């Protein structure tokens, strides 16, 4: 797995927090989330699995 830019997002209305890659950034912004910070690394294996297997 490569070193990926991860966006830490927060919804200020309800306090929910998520992490996503740039690919999904527009979708989270459309849902009312804002970028709180960024980091470089990997998402957890079960979060990035395409088929949902752990």
C-alpha positions in Angstrom: 0.0 0.0 0.0 1.3 3.4 -0.9 1.6 6.5 1.3 -1.7 8.3 0.7 -2.9 11.8 1.6 -5.7 11.3 4.1 -8.2 14.0 4.9 -9.6 14.2 8.4 -13.1 15.6 8.1 -15.5 17.0 10.7 -19.2 17.8 10.6 -19.5 20.8 12.9 -23.3 20.4 13.2 -23.2 17.0 14.9 -19.5 16.4 15.7 -19.1 13.4 13.4 -15.6 12.7 12.2 -14.4 10.7 9.2 -11.2 10.1 7.3 -11.1 9.8 3.5 -8.9 10.0 0.5 -9.0 12.7 -2.2 -11.2 10.5 -4.3 -14.1 10.8 -1.8 -13.5 14.4 -0.7 -16.2 16.0 -2.8 -18.8 13.6 -1.5 -18.0 14.4 2.1 -17.9 18.1 1.5 -21.4 17.8 -0.1 -22.6 16.2 3.1 -21.6 19.2 5.2 -18.2 18.0 6.3 -15.2 20.3 6.4 -11.5 19.4 6.3 -10.1 19.5 9.8 -6.6 18.4 8.9 -4.6 16.2 6.6 -2.0 13.5 7.1 0.0 11.1 5.0 -0.4 7.4 5.6 -2.7 4.5 5.0 -6.3 3.9 5.9 -6.9 0.8 8.0 -7.2 -2.4 5.9 -10.8 -3.0 6.7 -11.7 0.6 5.8 -10.0 0.4 2.4 -11.1 -3.1 1.4 -13.1 -3.1 -1.8 -15.0 -6.2 -0.9 -15.5 -5.5 2.8 -13.6 -8.5 4.0 -11.5 -8.1 7.1 
